[in-house]
């Protein structure tokens, strides 16, 4: 990636990882990702905002080849994809100091073995002058680690947010020009990474709402030259009520559960409910996470395996519980041969979800006529719950 001028004395550098398809050995990356860093040159000093994942460190070092000195390396977030390049930058600029929150200091020392004498900690709203360019540090804990912060460049009205408001999107463009594409990537990013911290996201949106912001410069994805676009999206994802949507993650082994899911999908669709079924054996878990942002109801579908739920259903239920969506209702459909404890097992795994559990439909073998009637009752129950909760 070539350096890109954002404003006079402000350059976007870093690396685009077009080919990366998995993050943290967990998160699918259908659009790759980027690790954005920003070089801020004042009349007296120079600061580097964040670095890159060590996998792409040679790209960053090459971009810095004509930079004679760096005074400050700002670590907005200690995770390796942003701060992992700091030890390499310190090798090139041994007089540089790493700037971070007090909580981040221990993280950087433990995770990256950065020497304590290389670190300067800053308090909330503390500033550092580079000469004509002032960096203000805004503590933003739990978006999405406890030590995170934003950096605000006062003279140029640029907010560097690291992970917050970002998107896993590999692009050679400086700005978020294709807003439809960026919206989906940012929603996926929010669902997978920020949604579990929704209350903290709300607090930090409130904290920065009065800042004059011309650009939002995250450390993943393009820069927002129309900041209201991403603020509107986040406000919707965080504050809006769930929509008239039912998400059905399921696994079928011998066809029974699929027959139930297909029937329930049709019954709900006929009543005006948007239904999103996900066969967990082929599902991109990021797509499932995105669907949970807006869903009013989750219906989990599982066969019985060794007296319990299918392992992939257990994983999906664990994921939903960890992501803590705004979902209001939950139910279970499934099939068994001789018995089991799948309902009890799954019910015990949703302690983080503030949901009303709708009575499940669990049948023996292939669904029969009376079983389909139970699914009709479940569909009616879901519709009534949505109407009563004024879900549209």
C-alpha positions in Angstrom: 0.0 0.0 0.0 1.3 3.5 -0.9 1.1 6.2 1.7 -2.0 8.4 1.3 -2.2 12.0 2.3 -5.2 12.7 4.5 -4.4 16.3 5.5 -1.3 18.4 5.5 1.1 16.5 7.8 -1.3 13.6 8.2 -0.6 10.4 6.1 -2.4 7.1 6.2 0.1 4.2 6.0 -0.1 0.6 7.1 -0.9 -2.5 5.2 -3.8 -4.1 3.3 -4.2 -7.8 3.8 -6.2 -8.8 0.8 -5.6 -12.5 1.1 -6.4 -13.0 4.8 -9.5 -15.1 5.4 -9.5 -15.8 9.1 -8.9 -13.6 12.1 -7.9 -14.8 15.6 -8.4 -18.4 14.3 -12.1 -17.6 14.7 -13.6 -14.8 12.6 -14.1 -15.3 8.8 -12.8 -12.5 6.6 -14.6 -12.7 3.3 -13.2 -9.2 2.3 -9.8 -9.5 3.9 -8.7 -6.7 6.2 -6.3 -3.8 6.7 -4.1 -2.6 9.5 -4.1 1.2 9.3 -1.4 3.3 10.8 -1.2 7.1 10.6 1.9 9.4 10.5 1.4 12.8 12.1 4.1 15.4 11.4 4.2 18.5 13.5 6.7 21.4 13.2 8.6 19.9 16.2 7.8 16.3 16.6 6.4 13.3 14.7 3.9 10.7 16.0 2.9 7.3 14.6 -0.7 6.3 15.4 -0.8 2.5 15.8 1.2 0.1 13.7 0.4 -3.2 11.9 0.1 -6.9 12.4 3.6 -8.4 12.5 2.6 -10.5 9.4 2.8 -7.2 7.4 5.6 -5.4 9.3 7.9 -5.2 6.3 5.3 -3.1 4.5 5.2 -0.5 7.3 9.0 -0.4 7.7 9.3 0.2 4.0 6.8 3.1 4.2 8.9 4.7 7.0 12.2 4.4 5.1 12.4 8.2 4.5 11.2 9.2 8.0 14.3 10.2 9.9 12.7 10.2 13.4 9.6 9.2 15.3 9.1 10.8 18.7 5.9 9.0 19.7 4.3 5.7 18.9 0.7 5.9 20.0 -0.9 2.6 21.0 -4.7 3.1 21.0 -5.1 -0.6 21.6 -2.6 -3.3 22.7 -3.8 -6.2 20.5 -1.2 -7.5 18.2 -2.8 -6.5 14.9 -2.4 -2.9 15.9 0.5 -2.9 18.4 2.4 -6.0 17.3 4.6 -3.9 15.0 5.7 -1.6 17.9 8.8 -3.6 18.8 10.0 -3.5 15.2 9.4 0.3 14.9 11.3 0.8 18.2 14.3 -1.1 16.7 14.3 1.5 13.9 13.6 4.5 16.2 15.1 3.6 19.6 14.5 7.1 21.0 10.7 6.9 20.4 8.3 6.6 23.3 5.2 4.5 23.3 2.1 6.4 24.4 -0.9 4.5 25.9 -3.4 4.4 28.7 -2.2 3.3 32.2 -4.0 0.0 31.7 -2.4 -0.6 28.4 1.1 -0.4 29.9 0.9 -3.8 31.4 -0.6 -5.3 28.3 2.2 -4.0 26.1 4.8 -5.2 28.5 3.2 -8.7 28.9 2.1 -9.3 25.3 4.9 -7.6 23.4 7.7 -7.4 25.9 8.1 -3.7 25.5 10.4 -2.3 28.1 8.8 -0.2 30.8 11.2 2.7 30.2 9.9 3.0 26.6 6.3 3.7 27.7 4.5 7.0 28.6 1.0 6.7 30.0 -1.6 9.4 29.4 -4.7 10.2 31.4 -8.1 10.9 29.8 -8.1 14.1 27.8 -4.4 14.6 28.3 -2.7 16.2 25.3 0.7 16.1 23.6 1.8 18.9 21.2 3.8 18.0 18.1 4.1 21.7 17.1 1.0 23.0 15.4 -0.6 19.6 15.8 -2.1 18.6 19.2 -3.0 15.0 20.1 -5.7 14.6 22.6 -6.1 11.1 24.1 -9.7 10.0 25.0 -10.0 6.9 27.2 -12.5 4.5 25.7 -12.5 1.4 27.8 -14.1 -1.8 26.6 -14.3 -1.0 22.9 -13.3 -3.8 22.9 -10.5 -4.3 25.5 -10.3 -2.6 28.9 -7.3 -0.4 27.9 -8.5 1.1 24.7 -8.4 4.8 23.8 -9.0 7.2 20.9 -6.6 9.9 19.6 -8.1 13.2 18.5 -6.0 15.5 16.3 -7.4 18.9 17.4 -6.3 21.2 14.6 -7.5 18.8 11.8 -10.6 17.4 13.5 -9.6 13.8 12.9 -10.6 11.1 15.3 -8.4 8.0 15.3 -10.6 5.2 16.7 -8.5 2.0 16.2 -11.0 -0.9 16.3 -14.0 1.2 17.1 -16.2 2.1 14.1 -13.9 0.0 11.9 -14.5 -2.7 9.3 -12.6 -5.8 8.1 -12.4 -4.6 4.5 -9.3 -4.8 2.3 -9.4 -1.8 0.0 -6.9 0.3 -1.8 -9.2 3.3 -1.5 -8.5 6.0 1.2 -12.2 6.8 1.9 -15.4 4.9 2.3 -16.7 5.6 -1.2 -18.9 2.5 -1.6 -21.0 3.0 1.5 -23.3 0.0 0.8 -20.3 -2.3 0.8 -18.7 -0.6 3.8 -21.9 -0.7 5.7 -22.1 -4.5 5.5 -18.4 -4.9 6.4 -18.8 -2.5 9.4 -22.0 -4.3 10.5 -20.2 -7.6 10.4 -17.4 -6.1 12.4 -19.8 -4.6 15.0 -21.7 -7.9 15.3 -18.6 -10.0 15.8 -16.5 -7.7 18.0 -18.4 -4.7 19.4 -21.9 -6.1 20.0 -20.9 -7.9 23.3 -19.9 -4.5 24.6 -23.0 -2.6 23.4 -23.4 -0.7 26.7 -19.8 0.5 26.5 -20.2 1.4 22.8 -23.2 3.6 23.8 -21.2 5.4 26.5 -18.3 6.1 24.1 -20.6 7.3 21.3 -22.0 9.7 23.9 -18.5 10.7 24.9 -17.4 11.9 21.5 -20.7 13.2 20.2 -19.8 16.9 20.8 -16.4 16.7 19.1 -16.0 18.5 15.8 -15.0 15.5 13.5 -14.2 15.9 9.8 -12.7 12.4 9.5 -12.9 9.2 11.4 -9.8 7.2 10.9 -10.1 3.6 12.2 -7.3 1.0 12.1 -9.3 -1.4 10.0 -11.0 -0.5 6.7 -11.3 2.9 4.9 -11.4 6.3 6.5 -14.8 7.9 6.9 -14.9 11.4 5.2 -18.6 11.5 6.0 -18.5 10.6 9.7 -22.3 10.8 10.1 -22.6 7.7 7.9 -21.0 5.4 10.5 -22.4 7.3 13.5 -25.9 6.7 12.1 -25.2 3.0 11.5 -23.9 2.5 15.0 -26.7 4.4 16.6 -29.1 2.1 14.8 -27.3 -1.1 15.8 -27.0 0.0 19.4 -30.2 1.8 20.1 -32.9 0.6 17.7 -35.5 -2.0 18.8 -35.1 -5.4 17.2 -37.0 -5.9 13.9 -39.7 -8.4 12.9 -37.0 -11.0 12.1 -36.6 -14.6 13.3 -33.2 -16.2 13.0 -33.1 -20.0 12.9 -29.6 -21.6 13.3 -29.9 -25.3 12.9 -28.3 -28.6 12.1 -30.1 -31.6 10.6 -28.8 -35.2 10.5 -31.5 -37.3 9.0 -33.9 -34.7 7.7 -36.3 -34.3 10.7 -35.0 -30.9 11.8 -34.8 -29.6 8.3 -38.4 -30.6 7.7 -39.4 -28.7 10.9 -37.3 -25.6 10.0 -38.7 -25.5 6.5 -42.3 -25.7 7.8 -41.7 -23.1 10.5 -40.0 -20.8 8.0 -43.0 -21.0 5.6 -45.5 -20.6 8.5 -43.8 -17.4 9.8 -43.2 -16.0 6.3 -46.9 -16.3 5.5 -47.6 -14.2 8.6 -45.3 -11.4 7.4 -42.2 -12.3 9.5 -38.8 -12.1 7.9 -37.1 -15.5 8.5 -33.3 -16.2 8.2 -32.5 -19.9 8.5 -28.8 -20.9 8.8 -27.6 -24.4 8.2 -24.7 -24.4 10.6 -22.8 -27.0 8.7 -22.2 -24.5 5.9 -22.8 -21.1 7.5 -20.4 -18.3 7.7 -20.6 -17.5 11.4 -20.1 -13.8 10.6 -23.3 -13.8 8.6 -25.1 -15.4 11.5 -23.7 -12.8 13.9 -24.8 -10.0 11.6 -28.4 -11.4 11.5 -28.5 -11.3 15.3 -28.0 -7.5 15.4 -31.6 -7.0 14.3 -33.4 -10.2 15.2 -36.3 -10.1 17.6 -36.4 -13.9 18.0 -34.0 -16.8 17.8 -35.2 -20.4 17.2 -32.5 -23.0 17.6 -32.9 -26.2 15.7 -31.1 -29.4 16.7 -31.1 -33.1 16.4 -30.1 -35.2 19.4 -26.6 -36.5 19.6 -25.6 -38.7 22.5 -28.6 -37.5 24.5 -27.6 -33.8 23.9 -27.7 -31.1 21.3 -25.6 -31.3 18.2 -22.1 -29.9 18.9 -22.4 -27.3 16.2 -25.6 -26.1 17.7 -24.0 -25.9 21.1 -21.2 -23.8 19.6 -23.7 -21.5 17.9 -25.7 -21.1 21.1 -22.5 -20.3 23.0 -21.7 -17.7 20.3 -25.1 -16.1 20.5 -24.9 -15.9 24.3 -21.4 -14.4 24.1 -22.5 -11.8 21.5 -25.4 -10.6 23.7 -27.7 -9.3 20.9 -30.9 -7.3 21.6 -33.0 -10.4 20.9 -36.2 -10.5 23.0 -37.5 -14.1 22.5 -35.9 -17.6 22.0 -37.2 -21.1 21.4 -36.0 -24.5 20.4 -37.1 -27.0 17.8 -35.7 -30.5 17.4 -36.0 -34.2 17.1 -34.9 -37.2 19.1 -35.0 -41.0 18.8 -35.3 -42.3 22.4 -34.8 -39.3 24.7 -32.3 -36.7 25.8 -31.5 -33.5 27.5 -30.9 -31.1 24.6 -33.5 -28.6 25.8 -32.1 -28.4 29.3 -28.6 -28.2 27.9 -29.3 -25.3 25.5 -31.5 -23.5 28.0 -28.6 -23.4 30.5 -26.3 -21.8 27.9 -28.2 -18.5 27.4 -27.6 -16.8 30.7 -26.4 -13.6 29.0 -29.5 -13.2 26.9 -32.3 -11.2 28.3 -34.9 -13.2 26.5 -38.3 -14.7 27.1 -38.2 -18.4 26.3 -41.1 -19.6 24.2 -42.1 -23.2 24.8 -40.1 -25.4 22.5 -41.3 -28.0 20.0 -39.3 -31.2 20.4 -40.6 -34.3 18.7 -39.8 -38.0 18.2 -38.5 -39.0 14.8 -39.8 -37.5 11.6 -42.5 -34.8 12.1 -46.1 -36.0 11.9 -49.3 -34.1 11.3 -49.7 -33.3 15.0 -46.1 -32.1 15.1 -46.8 -29.6 12.3 -49.7 -28.3 14.3 -47.3 -27.6 17.2 -45.1 -25.7 14.8 -48.1 -23.7 13.6 -48.8 -22.9 17.3 -45.2 -21.8 17.7 -45.4 -19.5 14.7 -48.6 -18.0 16.0 -47.0 -17.6 19.4 -44.0 -15.8 17.9 -46.2 -13.4 15.9 -48.3 -12.6 19.0 -45.1 -11.9 21.0 -43.8 -9.6 18.3 -47.1 -7.7 18.1 -47.4 -7.3 21.9 -43.8 -6.0 22.0 -44.6 -3.6 19.1 -41.9 -5.2 17.0 -42.2 -4.1 13.3 
